[in-house]
Amino acid sequence: MILKRFKKYTERLLEPLSKTLSRRGVNPNHITVAGAAVSLLSGIFYYKGSHLLGAVLLIVAGLCDLLDGNIARVNQKVSPFGAFLDSTVDRYSDMFVLFGILGFAFKNQDASLFWITILALMGSFMVSYTRARAECIIERCDVGIMERPERMVVLIAASILGVLEAGLLVIAVFANITAIQRIHYTYRQTKRLEEKRDV
């Protein structure tokens, strides 16, 4: 939620590149899959302990995530399947990186980092799950303070600053709070719908 305005500004900056790629016949789904491949590589670097390189690759993956939507709009090829693929690949991308960090923590017998990463992984999954499930019964459920862009920014900043565990703790706490916010919001919305039906 916090970075949505910044995302729109960044998309405008990337529009010339999006148009160039579009003219050359680049398919937005290819960019989506390329972003996942970069995320996998990022996870490998996190596993190896090269957290700075992992963060740089996360930035590249984030740019791919912006570009695929931009190219789809420029090509006028926004489709339900494209949105589904993008959302699904985002979940894989998140897991690639967090499982890489889990592997690093396990390899180095860092119990604190391991369990904090587990909580961050759980929160990240629940943020997306609560929205997907909620939007089966209400129109929209995009409330909350720690969506995917915020999680990526925190992880990148923490990796660059050398405070990876602290960054993951922030993600663990606020991602799970976001999931709870969405549960509460969905409860209120469904109660409102029930009250309208009873009138």
PyMOL commands that place a pseudoatom at each C-alpha (Angstrom):
pseudoatom trace, name=CA, resn=MET, resi=1, chain=A, elem=C, hetatm=0, pos=[0.000, 0.000, 0.000]
pseudoatom trace, name=CA, resn=ILE, resi=2, chain=A, elem=C, hetatm=0, pos=[2.727, 2.480, 1.015]
pseudoatom trace, name=CA, resn=LEU, resi=3, chain=A, elem=C, hetatm=0, pos=[4.712, 2.182, -2.237]
pseudoatom trace, name=CA, resn=LYS, resi=4, chain=A, elem=C, hetatm=0, pos=[1.823, 2.252, -4.730]
pseudoatom trace, name=CA, resn=ARG, resi=5, chain=A, elem=C, hetatm=0, pos=[2.374, 5.911, -5.663]
pseudoatom trace, name=CA, resn=PHE, resi=6, chain=A, elem=C, hetatm=0, pos=[6.115, 5.309, -6.063]
pseudoatom trace, name=CA, resn=LYS, resi=7, chain=A, elem=C, hetatm=0, pos=[5.363, 2.261, -8.219]
pseudoatom trace, name=CA, resn=LYS, resi=8, chain=A, elem=C, hetatm=0, pos=[3.278, 4.375, -10.620]
pseudoatom trace, name=CA, resn=TYR, resi=9, chain=A, elem=C, hetatm=0, pos=[6.101, 6.928, -10.876]
pseudoatom trace, name=CA, resn=THR, resi=10, chain=A, elem=C, hetatm=0, pos=[8.652, 4.173, -11.568]
pseudoatom trace, name=CA, resn=GLU, resi=11, chain=A, elem=C, hetatm=0, pos=[6.385, 2.646, -14.210]
pseudoatom trace, name=CA, resn=ARG, resi=12, chain=A, elem=C, hetatm=0, pos=[6.289, 6.014, -16.011]
pseudoatom trace, name=CA, resn=LEU, resi=13, chain=A, elem=C, hetatm=0, pos=[10.096, 6.168, -15.932]
pseudoatom trace, name=CA, resn=LEU, resi=14, chain=A, elem=C, hetatm=0, pos=[10.284, 2.682, -17.430]
pseudoatom trace, name=CA, resn=GLU, resi=15, chain=A, elem=C, hetatm=0, pos=[7.721, 3.421, -20.142]
pseudoatom trace, name=CA, resn=PRO, resi=16, chain=A, elem=C, hetatm=0, pos=[10.287, 4.281, -22.884]
pseudoatom trace, name=CA, resn=LEU, resi=17, chain=A, elem=C, hetatm=0, pos=[12.090, 0.968, -22.270]
pseudoatom trace, name=CA, resn=SER, resi=18, chain=A, elem=C, hetatm=0, pos=[8.751, -0.855, -22.208]
pseudoatom trace, name=CA, resn=LYS, resi=19, chain=A, elem=C, hetatm=0, pos=[7.814, 0.647, -25.596]
pseudoatom trace, name=CA, resn=THR, resi=20, chain=A, elem=C, hetatm=0, pos=[11.203, -0.300, -27.064]
pseudoatom trace, name=CA, resn=LEU, resi=21, chain=A, elem=C, hetatm=0, pos=[10.885, -3.895, -25.867]
pseudoatom trace, name=CA, resn=SER, resi=22, chain=A, elem=C, hetatm=0, pos=[7.297, -3.988, -27.091]
pseudoatom trace, name=CA, resn=ARG, resi=23, chain=A, elem=C, hetatm=0, pos=[8.334, -2.878, -30.594]
pseudoatom trace, name=CA, resn=ARG, resi=24, chain=A, elem=C, hetatm=0, pos=[10.876, -5.692, -30.628]
pseudoatom trace, name=CA, resn=GLY, resi=25, chain=A, elem=C, hetatm=0, pos=[8.160, -8.233, -29.904]
pseudoatom trace, name=CA, resn=VAL, resi=26, chain=A, elem=C, hetatm=0, pos=[9.018, -9.000, -26.286]
pseudoatom trace, name=CA, resn=ASN, resi=27, chain=A, elem=C, hetatm=0, pos=[6.182, -10.886, -24.624]
pseudoatom trace, name=CA, resn=PRO, resi=28, chain=A, elem=C, hetatm=0, pos=[5.305, -9.692, -21.065]
pseudoatom trace, name=CA, resn=ASN, resi=29, chain=A, elem=C, hetatm=0, pos=[5.025, -13.319, -19.903]
pseudoatom trace, name=CA, resn=HIS, resi=30, chain=A, elem=C, hetatm=0, pos=[8.661, -13.853, -20.922]
pseudoatom trace, name=CA, resn=ILE, resi=31, chain=A, elem=C, hetatm=0, pos=[9.681, -10.940, -18.684]
pseudoatom trace, name=CA, resn=THR, resi=32, chain=A, elem=C, hetatm=0, pos=[7.623, -12.449, -15.843]
pseudoatom trace, name=CA, resn=VAL, resi=33, chain=A, elem=C, hetatm=0, pos=[9.433, -15.780, -16.146]
pseudoatom trace, name=CA, resn=ALA, resi=34, chain=A, elem=C, hetatm=0, pos=[12.816, -14.018, -16.529]
pseudoatom trace, name=CA, resn=GLY, resi=35, chain=A, elem=C, hetatm=0, pos=[12.132, -12.183, -13.264]
pseudoatom trace, name=CA, resn=ALA, resi=36, chain=A, elem=C, hetatm=0, pos=[11.521, -15.517, -11.533]
pseudoatom trace, name=CA, resn=ALA, resi=37, chain=A, elem=C, hetatm=0, pos=[14.815, -16.857, -12.916]
pseudoatom trace, name=CA, resn=VAL, resi=38, chain=A, elem=C, hetatm=0, pos=[16.651, -13.803, -11.550]
pseudoatom trace, name=CA, resn=SER, resi=39, chain=A, elem=C, hetatm=0, pos=[14.932, -14.348, -8.171]
pseudoatom trace, name=CA, resn=LEU, resi=40, chain=A, elem=C, hetatm=0, pos=[16.118, -17.964, -8.180]
pseudoatom trace, name=CA, resn=LEU, resi=41, chain=A, elem=C, hetatm=0, pos=[19.664, -16.767, -8.843]
pseudoatom trace, name=CA, resn=SER, resi=42, chain=A, elem=C, hetatm=0, pos=[19.246, -14.231, -6.021]
pseudoatom trace, name=CA, resn=GLY, resi=43, chain=A, elem=C, hetatm=0, pos=[18.204, -17.039, -3.674]
pseudoatom trace, name=CA, resn=ILE, resi=44, chain=A, elem=C, hetatm=0, pos=[21.317, -19.010, -4.631]
pseudoatom trace, name=CA, resn=PHE, resi=45, chain=A, elem=C, hetatm=0, pos=[23.532, -16.033, -3.780]
pseudoatom trace, name=CA, resn=TYR, resi=46, chain=A, elem=C, hetatm=0, pos=[21.740, -15.588, -0.448]
pseudoatom trace, name=CA, resn=TYR, resi=47, chain=A, elem=C, hetatm=0, pos=[22.351, -19.274, 0.261]
pseudoatom trace, name=CA, resn=LYS, resi=48, chain=A, elem=C, hetatm=0, pos=[26.036, -18.841, -0.539]
pseudoatom trace, name=CA, resn=GLY, resi=49, chain=A, elem=C, hetatm=0, pos=[26.257, -15.832, 1.813]
pseudoatom trace, name=CA, resn=SER, resi=50, chain=A, elem=C, hetatm=0, pos=[26.666, -13.221, -0.947]
pseudoatom trace, name=CA, resn=HIS, resi=51, chain=A, elem=C, hetatm=0, pos=[23.821, -11.110, 0.394]
pseudoatom trace, name=CA, resn=LEU, resi=52, chain=A, elem=C, hetatm=0, pos=[24.831, -7.931, -1.417]
pseudoatom trace, name=CA, resn=LEU, resi=53, chain=A, elem=C, hetatm=0, pos=[24.772, -9.688, -4.800]
pseudoatom trace, name=CA, resn=GLY, resi=54, chain=A, elem=C, hetatm=0, pos=[21.482, -11.281, -3.795]
pseudoatom trace, name=CA, resn=ALA, resi=55, chain=A, elem=C, hetatm=0, pos=[20.066, -7.806, -3.122]
pseudoatom trace, name=CA, resn=VAL, resi=56, chain=A, elem=C, hetatm=0, pos=[21.300, -6.459, -6.480]
pseudoatom trace, name=CA, resn=LEU, resi=57, chain=A, elem=C, hetatm=0, pos=[19.596, -9.352, -8.265]
pseudoatom trace, name=CA, resn=LEU, resi=58, chain=A, elem=C, hetatm=0, pos=[16.428, -8.664, -6.266]
pseudoatom trace, name=CA, resn=ILE, resi=59, chain=A, elem=C, hetatm=0, pos=[16.462, -5.122, -7.667]
pseudoatom trace, name=CA, resn=VAL, resi=60, chain=A, elem=C, hetatm=0, pos=[16.713, -6.558, -11.197]
pseudoatom trace, name=CA, resn=ALA, resi=61, chain=A, elem=C, hetatm=0, pos=[13.848, -8.973, -10.438]
pseudoatom trace, name=CA, resn=GLY, resi=62, chain=A, elem=C, hetatm=0, pos=[11.779, -6.045, -9.161]
pseudoatom trace, name=CA, resn=LEU, resi=63, chain=A, elem=C, hetatm=0, pos=[12.395, -4.147, -12.404]
pseudoatom trace, name=CA, resn=CYS, resi=64, chain=A, elem=C, hetatm=0, pos=[11.224, -7.207, -14.356]
pseudoatom trace, name=CA, resn=ASP, resi=65, chain=A, elem=C, hetatm=0, pos=[8.080, -7.224, -12.234]
pseudoatom trace, name=CA, resn=LEU, resi=66, chain=A, elem=C, hetatm=0, pos=[7.389, -3.613, -13.235]
pseudoatom trace, name=CA, resn=LEU, resi=67, chain=A, elem=C, hetatm=0, pos=[8.318, -4.125, -16.876]
pseudoatom trace, name=CA, resn=ASP, resi=68, chain=A, elem=C, hetatm=0, pos=[6.031, -7.079, -17.548]
pseudoatom trace, name=CA, resn=GLY, resi=69, chain=A, elem=C, hetatm=0, pos=[2.940, -5.091, -16.563]
pseudoatom trace, name=CA, resn=ASN, resi=70, chain=A, elem=C, hetatm=0, pos=[4.142, -2.052, -18.509]
pseudoatom trace, name=CA, resn=ILE, resi=71, chain=A, elem=C, hetatm=0, pos=[4.757, -4.071, -21.658]
pseudoatom trace, name=CA, resn=ALA, resi=72, chain=A, elem=C, hetatm=0, pos=[1.340, -5.714, -21.337]
pseudoatom trace, name=CA, resn=ARG, resi=73, chain=A, elem=C, hetatm=0, pos=[-0.325, -2.287, -21.165]
pseudoatom trace, name=CA, resn=VAL, resi=74, chain=A, elem=C, hetatm=0, pos=[1.719, -0.863, -24.050]
pseudoatom trace, name=CA, resn=ASN, resi=75, chain=A, elem=C, hetatm=0, pos=[0.869, -3.926, -26.175]
pseudoatom trace, name=CA, resn=GLN, resi=76, chain=A, elem=C, hetatm=0, pos=[-2.722, -3.815, -24.953]
pseudoatom trace, name=CA, resn=LYS, resi=77, chain=A, elem=C, hetatm=0, pos=[-2.245, -7.449, -23.985]
pseudoatom trace, name=CA, resn=VAL, resi=78, chain=A, elem=C, hetatm=0, pos=[-3.413, -7.246, -20.374]
pseudoatom trace, name=CA, resn=SER, resi=79, chain=A, elem=C, hetatm=0, pos=[-5.145, -10.588, -19.826]
pseudoatom trace, name=CA, resn=PRO, resi=80, chain=A, elem=C, hetatm=0, pos=[-6.592, -12.615, -16.935]
pseudoatom trace, name=CA, resn=PHE, resi=81, chain=A, elem=C, hetatm=0, pos=[-3.996, -15.335, -17.542]
pseudoatom trace, name=CA, resn=GLY, resi=82, chain=A, elem=C, hetatm=0, pos=[-1.169, -12.789, -17.552]
pseudoatom trace, name=CA, resn=ALA, resi=83, chain=A, elem=C, hetatm=0, pos=[-2.336, -11.450, -14.175]
pseudoatom trace, name=CA, resn=PHE, resi=84, chain=A, elem=C, hetatm=0, pos=[-2.645, -15.010, -12.846]
pseudoatom trace, name=CA, resn=LEU, resi=85, chain=A, elem=C, hetatm=0, pos=[0.824, -15.948, -14.105]
pseudoatom trace, name=CA, resn=ASP, resi=86, chain=A, elem=C, hetatm=0, pos=[2.363, -12.789, -12.653]
pseudoatom trace, name=CA, resn=SER, resi=87, chain=A, elem=C, hetatm=0, pos=[0.819, -13.407, -9.231]
pseudoatom trace, name=CA, resn=THR, resi=88, chain=A, elem=C, hetatm=0, pos=[1.809, -17.082, -9.227]
pseudoatom trace, name=CA, resn=VAL, resi=89, chain=A, elem=C, hetatm=0, pos=[5.381, -16.404, -10.318]
pseudoatom trace, name=CA, resn=ASP, resi=90, chain=A, elem=C, hetatm=0, pos=[5.673, -13.708, -7.628]
pseudoatom trace, name=CA, resn=ARG, resi=91, chain=A, elem=C, hetatm=0, pos=[4.943, -16.365, -4.993]
pseudoatom trace, name=CA, resn=TYR, resi=92, chain=A, elem=C, hetatm=0, pos=[7.648, -18.634, -6.409]
pseudoatom trace, name=CA, resn=SER, resi=93, chain=A, elem=C, hetatm=0, pos=[10.067, -15.698, -6.552]
pseudoatom trace, name=CA, resn=ASP, resi=94, chain=A, elem=C, hetatm=0, pos=[9.460, -14.885, -2.888]
pseudoatom trace, name=CA, resn=MET, resi=95, chain=A, elem=C, hetatm=0, pos=[10.034, -18.503, -1.914]
pseudoatom trace, name=CA, resn=PHE, resi=96, chain=A, elem=C, hetatm=0, pos=[13.245, -18.780, -3.958]
pseudoatom trace, name=CA, resn=VAL, resi=97, chain=A, elem=C, hetatm=0, pos=[14.794, -15.910, -2.014]
pseudoatom trace, name=CA, resn=LEU, resi=98, chain=A, elem=C, hetatm=0, pos=[13.498, -16.808, 1.442]
pseudoatom trace, name=CA, resn=PHE, resi=99, chain=A, elem=C, hetatm=0, pos=[14.396, -20.479, 1.046]
pseudoatom trace, name=CA, resn=GLY, resi=100, chain=A, elem=C, hetatm=0, pos=[17.878, -19.365, -0.005]
pseudoatom trace, name=CA, resn=ILE, resi=101, chain=A, elem=C, hetatm=0, pos=[18.171, -17.422, 3.258]
pseudoatom trace, name=CA, resn=LEU, resi=102, chain=A, elem=C, hetatm=0, pos=[16.781, -20.400, 5.184]
pseudoatom trace, name=CA, resn=GLY, resi=103, chain=A, elem=C, hetatm=0, pos=[19.445, -22.605, 3.620]
pseudoatom trace, name=CA, resn=PHE, resi=104, chain=A, elem=C, hetatm=0, pos=[22.128, -20.089, 4.561]
pseudoatom trace, name=CA, resn=ALA, resi=105, chain=A, elem=C, hetatm=0, pos=[20.865, -19.974, 8.169]
pseudoatom trace, name=CA, resn=PHE, resi=106, chain=A, elem=C, hetatm=0, pos=[20.719, -23.777, 8.392]
pseudoatom trace, name=CA, resn=LYS, resi=107, chain=A, elem=C, hetatm=0, pos=[24.178, -24.196, 6.872]
pseudoatom trace, name=CA, resn=ASN, resi=108, chain=A, elem=C, hetatm=0, pos=[25.639, -21.722, 9.364]
pseudoatom trace, name=CA, resn=GLN, resi=109, chain=A, elem=C, hetatm=0, pos=[23.591, -23.091, 12.298]
pseudoatom trace, name=CA, resn=ASP, resi=110, chain=A, elem=C, hetatm=0, pos=[22.060, -19.659, 12.889]
pseudoatom trace, name=CA, resn=ALA, resi=111, chain=A, elem=C, hetatm=0, pos=[18.867, -20.628, 14.742]
pseudoatom trace, name=CA, resn=SER, resi=112, chain=A, elem=C, hetatm=0, pos=[17.718, -17.026, 15.236]
pseudoatom trace, name=CA, resn=LEU, resi=113, chain=A, elem=C, hetatm=0, pos=[17.938, -16.179, 11.525]
pseudoatom trace, name=CA, resn=PHE, resi=114, chain=A, elem=C, hetatm=0, pos=[16.344, -19.518, 10.623]
pseudoatom trace, name=CA, resn=TRP, resi=115, chain=A, elem=C, hetatm=0, pos=[13.209, -19.045, 12.741]
pseudoatom trace, name=CA, resn=ILE, resi=116, chain=A, elem=C, hetatm=0, pos=[12.811, -15.362, 11.873]
pseudoatom trace, name=CA, resn=THR, resi=117, chain=A, elem=C, hetatm=0, pos=[12.968, -16.303, 8.187]
pseudoatom trace, name=CA, resn=ILE, resi=118, chain=A, elem=C, hetatm=0, pos=[10.327, -19.000, 8.779]
pseudoatom trace, name=CA, resn=LEU, resi=119, chain=A, elem=C, hetatm=0, pos=[8.049, -16.317, 10.275]
pseudoatom trace, name=CA, resn=ALA, resi=120, chain=A, elem=C, hetatm=0, pos=[8.791, -13.966, 7.358]
pseudoatom trace, name=CA, resn=LEU, resi=121, chain=A, elem=C, hetatm=0, pos=[7.987, -16.756, 4.908]
pseudoatom trace, name=CA, resn=MET, resi=122, chain=A, elem=C, hetatm=0, pos=[4.743, -17.518, 6.735]
pseudoatom trace, name=CA, resn=GLY, resi=123, chain=A, elem=C, hetatm=0, pos=[3.726, -13.844, 6.748]
pseudoatom trace, name=CA, resn=SER, resi=124, chain=A, elem=C, hetatm=0, pos=[4.588, -13.399, 3.065]
pseudoatom trace, name=CA, resn=PHE, resi=125, chain=A, elem=C, hetatm=0, pos=[2.481, -16.414, 2.117]
pseudoatom trace, name=CA, resn=MET, resi=126, chain=A, elem=C, hetatm=0, pos=[-0.455, -15.353, 4.285]
pseudoatom trace, name=CA, resn=VAL, resi=127, chain=A, elem=C, hetatm=0, pos=[-0.497, -11.805, 2.855]
pseudoatom trace, name=CA, resn=SER, resi=128, chain=A, elem=C, hetatm=0, pos=[-1.085, -13.167, -0.642]
pseudoatom trace, name=CA, resn=TYR, resi=129, chain=A, elem=C, hetatm=0, pos=[-3.365, -16.007, 0.487]
pseudoatom trace, name=CA, resn=THR, resi=130, chain=A, elem=C, hetatm=0, pos=[-5.685, -13.799, 2.530]
pseudoatom trace, name=CA, resn=ARG, resi=131, chain=A, elem=C, hetatm=0, pos=[-6.128, -11.428, -0.413]
pseudoatom trace, name=CA, resn=ALA, resi=132, chain=A, elem=C, hetatm=0, pos=[-6.746, -14.225, -2.919]
pseudoatom trace, name=CA, resn=ARG, resi=133, chain=A, elem=C, hetatm=0, pos=[-9.234, -15.974, -0.654]
pseudoatom trace, name=CA, resn=ALA, resi=134, chain=A, elem=C, hetatm=0, pos=[-10.961, -12.750, 0.405]
pseudoatom trace, name=CA, resn=GLU, resi=135, chain=A, elem=C, hetatm=0, pos=[-11.472, -11.655, -3.195]
pseudoatom trace, name=CA, resn=CYS, resi=136, chain=A, elem=C, hetatm=0, pos=[-13.482, -14.818, -3.798]
pseudoatom trace, name=CA, resn=ILE, resi=137, chain=A, elem=C, hetatm=0, pos=[-16.176, -13.358, -1.523]
pseudoatom trace, name=CA, resn=ILE, resi=138, chain=A, elem=C, hetatm=0, pos=[-15.643, -9.567, -1.622]
pseudoatom trace, name=CA, resn=GLU, resi=139, chain=A, elem=C, hetatm=0, pos=[-14.614, -7.232, -4.430]
pseudoatom trace, name=CA, resn=ARG, resi=140, chain=A, elem=C, hetatm=0, pos=[-11.173, -6.145, -3.214]
pseudoatom trace, name=CA, resn=CYS, resi=141, chain=A, elem=C, hetatm=0, pos=[-8.876, -6.795, -0.290]
pseudoatom trace, name=CA, resn=ASP, resi=142, chain=A, elem=C, hetatm=0, pos=[-5.655, -4.865, -0.866]
pseudoatom trace, name=CA, resn=VAL, resi=143, chain=A, elem=C, hetatm=0, pos=[-5.424, -3.304, 2.594]
pseudoatom trace, name=CA, resn=GLY, resi=144, chain=A, elem=C, hetatm=0, pos=[-2.369, -3.607, 4.813]
pseudoatom trace, name=CA, resn=ILE, resi=145, chain=A, elem=C, hetatm=0, pos=[1.007, -2.058, 5.519]
pseudoatom trace, name=CA, resn=MET, resi=146, chain=A, elem=C, hetatm=0, pos=[3.406, -4.717, 4.178]
pseudoatom trace, name=CA, resn=GLU, resi=147, chain=A, elem=C, hetatm=0, pos=[2.633, -5.900, 0.670]
pseudoatom trace, name=CA, resn=ARG, resi=148, chain=A, elem=C, hetatm=0, pos=[5.208, -7.447, -1.669]
pseudoatom trace, name=CA, resn=PRO, resi=149, chain=A, elem=C, hetatm=0, pos=[6.906, -4.184, -2.793]
pseudoatom trace, name=CA, resn=GLU, resi=150, chain=A, elem=C, hetatm=0, pos=[7.434, -3.120, 0.835]
pseudoatom trace, name=CA, resn=ARG, resi=151, chain=A, elem=C, hetatm=0, pos=[8.851, -6.553, 1.704]
pseudoatom trace, name=CA, resn=MET, resi=152, chain=A, elem=C, hetatm=0, pos=[11.278, -6.388, -1.210]
pseudoatom trace, name=CA, resn=VAL, resi=153, chain=A, elem=C, hetatm=0, pos=[12.452, -2.877, -0.311]
pseudoatom trace, name=CA, resn=VAL, resi=154, chain=A, elem=C, hetatm=0, pos=[13.034, -3.871, 3.333]
pseudoatom trace, name=CA, resn=LEU, resi=155, chain=A, elem=C, hetatm=0, pos=[14.930, -7.024, 2.336]
pseudoatom trace, name=CA, resn=ILE, resi=156, chain=A, elem=C, hetatm=0, pos=[17.079, -5.189, -0.217]
pseudoatom trace, name=CA, resn=ALA, resi=157, chain=A, elem=C, hetatm=0, pos=[17.892, -2.346, 2.204]
pseudoatom trace, name=CA, resn=ALA, resi=158, chain=A, elem=C, hetatm=0, pos=[18.677, -4.751, 5.067]
pseudoatom trace, name=CA, resn=SER, resi=159, chain=A, elem=C, hetatm=0, pos=[20.962, -6.819, 2.815]
pseudoatom trace, name=CA, resn=ILE, resi=160, chain=A, elem=C, hetatm=0, pos=[22.865, -3.764, 1.574]
pseudoatom trace, name=CA, resn=LEU, resi=161, chain=A, elem=C, hetatm=0, pos=[23.237, -2.390, 5.107]
pseudoatom trace, name=CA, resn=GLY, resi=162, chain=A, elem=C, hetatm=0, pos=[24.355, -5.756, 6.490]
pseudoatom trace, name=CA, resn=VAL, resi=163, chain=A, elem=C, hetatm=0, pos=[21.402, -6.119, 8.874]
pseudoatom trace, name=CA, resn=LEU, resi=164, chain=A, elem=C, hetatm=0, pos=[19.625, -9.018, 7.174]
pseudoatom trace, name=CA, resn=GLU, resi=165, chain=A, elem=C, hetatm=0, pos=[18.190, -10.529, 10.355]
pseudoatom trace, name=CA, resn=ALA, resi=166, chain=A, elem=C, hetatm=0, pos=[16.726, -7.200, 11.498]
pseudoatom trace, name=CA, resn=GLY, resi=167, chain=A, elem=C, hetatm=0, pos=[15.146, -6.669, 8.082]
pseudoatom trace, name=CA, resn=LEU, resi=168, chain=A, elem=C, hetatm=0, pos=[13.589, -10.129, 8.118]
pseudoatom trace, name=CA, resn=LEU, resi=169, chain=A, elem=C, hetatm=0, pos=[12.257, -9.467, 11.608]
pseudoatom trace, name=CA, resn=VAL, resi=170, chain=A, elem=C, hetatm=0, pos=[10.519, -6.333, 10.295]
pseudoatom trace, name=CA, resn=ILE, resi=171, chain=A, elem=C, hetatm=0, pos=[9.043, -8.391, 7.445]
pseudoatom trace, name=CA, resn=ALA, resi=172, chain=A, elem=C, hetatm=0, pos=[7.988, -11.194, 9.806]
pseudoatom trace, name=CA, resn=VAL, resi=173, chain=A, elem=C, hetatm=0, pos=[6.163, -8.815, 12.141]
pseudoatom trace, name=CA, resn=PHE, resi=174, chain=A, elem=C, hetatm=0, pos=[4.506, -6.510, 9.630]
pseudoatom trace, name=CA, resn=ALA, resi=175, chain=A, elem=C, hetatm=0, pos=[3.636, -9.135, 7.001]
pseudoatom trace, name=CA, resn=ASN, resi=176, chain=A, elem=C, hetatm=0, pos=[1.744, -11.117, 9.629]
pseudoatom trace, name=CA, resn=ILE, resi=177, chain=A, elem=C, hetatm=0, pos=[0.079, -7.909, 10.847]
pseudoatom trace, name=CA, resn=THR, resi=178, chain=A, elem=C, hetatm=0, pos=[-0.988, -7.250, 7.242]
pseudoatom trace, name=CA, resn=ALA, resi=179, chain=A, elem=C, hetatm=0, pos=[-2.536, -10.729, 7.025]
pseudoatom trace, name=CA, resn=ILE, resi=180, chain=A, elem=C, hetatm=0, pos=[-4.473, -10.024, 10.241]
pseudoatom trace, name=CA, resn=GLN, resi=181, chain=A, elem=C, hetatm=0, pos=[-5.570, -6.638, 8.857]
pseudoatom trace, name=CA, resn=ARG, resi=182, chain=A, elem=C, hetatm=0, pos=[-6.957, -8.421, 5.792]
pseudoatom trace, name=CA, resn=ILE, resi=183, chain=A, elem=C, hetatm=0, pos=[-8.781, -10.985, 7.910]
pseudoatom trace, name=CA, resn=HIS, resi=184, chain=A, elem=C, hetatm=0, pos=[-10.365, -8.167, 9.944]
pseudoatom trace, name=CA, resn=TYR, resi=185, chain=A, elem=C, hetatm=0, pos=[-11.226, -6.144, 6.811]
pseudoatom trace, name=CA, resn=THR, resi=186, chain=A, elem=C, hetatm=0, pos=[-12.842, -9.158, 5.162]
pseudoatom trace, name=CA, resn=TYR, resi=187, chain=A, elem=C, hetatm=0, pos=[-14.843, -9.866, 8.318]
pseudoatom trace, name=CA, resn=ARG, resi=188, chain=A, elem=C, hetatm=0, pos=[-16.180, -6.298, 8.346]
pseudoatom trace, name=CA, resn=GLN, resi=189, chain=A, elem=C, hetatm=0, pos=[-17.003, -6.371, 4.632]
pseudoatom trace, name=CA, resn=THR, resi=190, chain=A, elem=C, hetatm=0, pos=[-18.835, -9.703, 4.834]
pseudoatom trace, name=CA, resn=LYS, resi=191, chain=A, elem=C, hetatm=0, pos=[-20.802, -8.505, 7.882]
pseudoatom trace, name=CA, resn=ARG, resi=192, chain=A, elem=C, hetatm=0, pos=[-21.797, -5.395, 5.915]
pseudoatom trace, name=CA, resn=LEU, resi=193, chain=A, elem=C, hetatm=0, pos=[-22.974, -7.515, 2.987]
pseudoatom trace, name=CA, resn=GLU, resi=194, chain=A, elem=C, hetatm=0, pos=[-24.987, -9.726, 5.341]
pseudoatom trace, name=CA, resn=GLU, resi=195, chain=A, elem=C, hetatm=0, pos=[-26.630, -6.682, 6.910]
pseudoatom trace, name=CA, resn=LYS, resi=196, chain=A, elem=C, hetatm=0, pos=[-27.596, -5.351, 3.455]
pseudoatom trace, name=CA, resn=ARG, resi=197, chain=A, elem=C, hetatm=0, pos=[-29.195, -8.679, 2.557]
pseudoatom trace, name=CA, resn=ASP, resi=198, chain=A, elem=C, hetatm=0, pos=[-31.156, -8.683, 5.819]
pseudoatom trace, name=CA, resn=VAL, resi=199, chain=A, elem=C, hetatm=0, pos=[-32.635, -5.229, 5.188]
for i in range(1, 199): cmd.bond("trace and resi %d" % i, "trace and resi %d" % (i + 1))
show_as sticks, trace
zoom trace
